[in-house]
């Protein structure tokens, strides 16, 4: 019986010498990028699809009094962010210590499907909250592992443009989900909305099952000295190929150690005080990667920018549907369609990412935060029902959408630049697997913090002080966020050699004295 069980779980090893079907396409950069972008889209889509639906569903399905709807809408949106905030660092650490990125992606997708089922059948506040919590936990897996897989696939050279596509997927999902959710709910009802969600999950399952990581695909694409492709039967070809080099390397290391010891014995008395600094450096070198990354002001500035961008984007999820319903008398269809004004500018995200690869992240992100200020403040001018007021609202939302698009792709690429800079200064400090998943786990925490703060901020300020106060308070937040962006993004601004920092230079040296 035990032998049969082992045979079942080792079924993949029986034909390990044969490459998977269509390996060339399943491990191609474009396919991996498409899979991750659709995974991100699916996750955010399922987050936002209930935005225009839940105010009506809370009263009809859960029996919530109308005066409490705004409160529970904000809570349900924020619960997702809280779960994502809690789970992201843990998922990042597990991903960087896992041999494969693909398996965690599949586990996260199954959890996402389970969360969607709970939200679909739930008819009480408690069940809906549990569903949102599970949805946030599954999203933590998708984001940390998916973004780390993209860095593994494309490297640093094109990461800005790639993150532009990810940001585009995220922005479209954030904005399209309320649009489609409102329209479908008005036409066909509550369950039709979730039928759309399950169809998207089905597509995501197919793509993730088909995906083959680059490092896994290399097992079947070893090239000999003549350039002829060979098939590998060794499950760990890299290890076999380099096994013969271990003894010479060990001897070389031993020789180097002896030379180092001999130098240490001849150190003068005047040089000995430097040993304290060396011990201090070694202490921080041995810290967990997450703590090492959090020492960087440059990374903290990028994370703060991501948090604020997420807060500004998601803040409208909790207030805009109710505002247009109250001001213009629109139904859930109109509440969904108004988000269309924010969608169109997000299509420029890949171009913004490409510009970030070429010119750096600092000025794009700073410009985005500054531009958002007047457009947010001017939203207070929308006060009554008229054609001119509707046009003004749509125009301001479109300009705001473009401003926020300038922020996210450069800052997501900046996270990769920081990891590369630290790795270049101290090779091997993050171990064999690197720290990309943990770095993007911190990004998830920042993004989750934004999705947690944004809906609550906007919802409670709008409820207590009105639409106008809510608008200028968000504008003030955006303006203040331009300060750390201009000072630390790409390295400390007072340092002249920013081009070195942008492409993996001595990041800590750039931050000296900051």
ABEGO torsion letter per residue (X at the ends): XAAAAAAAAAAAAAAAABBBBGAAAAABAAAAAAAAAAAAAAAAAAAAAAAAAAAAAAAAAAGBBAAAAAAAAAAAAAAAAAAAAAAAAAAAAAAAABABAAAAAAAAAAAAAAAAAAAAABABAAAAAAAAAAAAAAAAAAAAAAAAAAAAAAEAAAAAAAAAAAAAAAAAAAAAAAAAAAAAAAAAEAAAAAAAAAAAAAAAAAAAAABBBAAAAAAAABBBAAGBBBBBABABAAAAAAAAAAAAAAAAAAAAAAAAAAAAAABBAAAAAAAAAAAAAAAAAABBAAAAAAABAAAAAAAAAAAAAAAAAAAAAAAAAAAAAAAAGBBAAAAAAAAAAAAAAAAAAAAAAAAAAAAEAAAAAAAAAAAAAAAAAAAAABABBBAAAAAAAAAAAAAAAAAAAAAAAAAAAAAAAAAAAAAAABBGAAEAAEAAAAAAAAAAAAAAAAAAAAAAAAAAAAAAAEAAAAAAAAAAAAAAAAAAAAAABGEBAABABAAAAAAGBBAAAAABGX
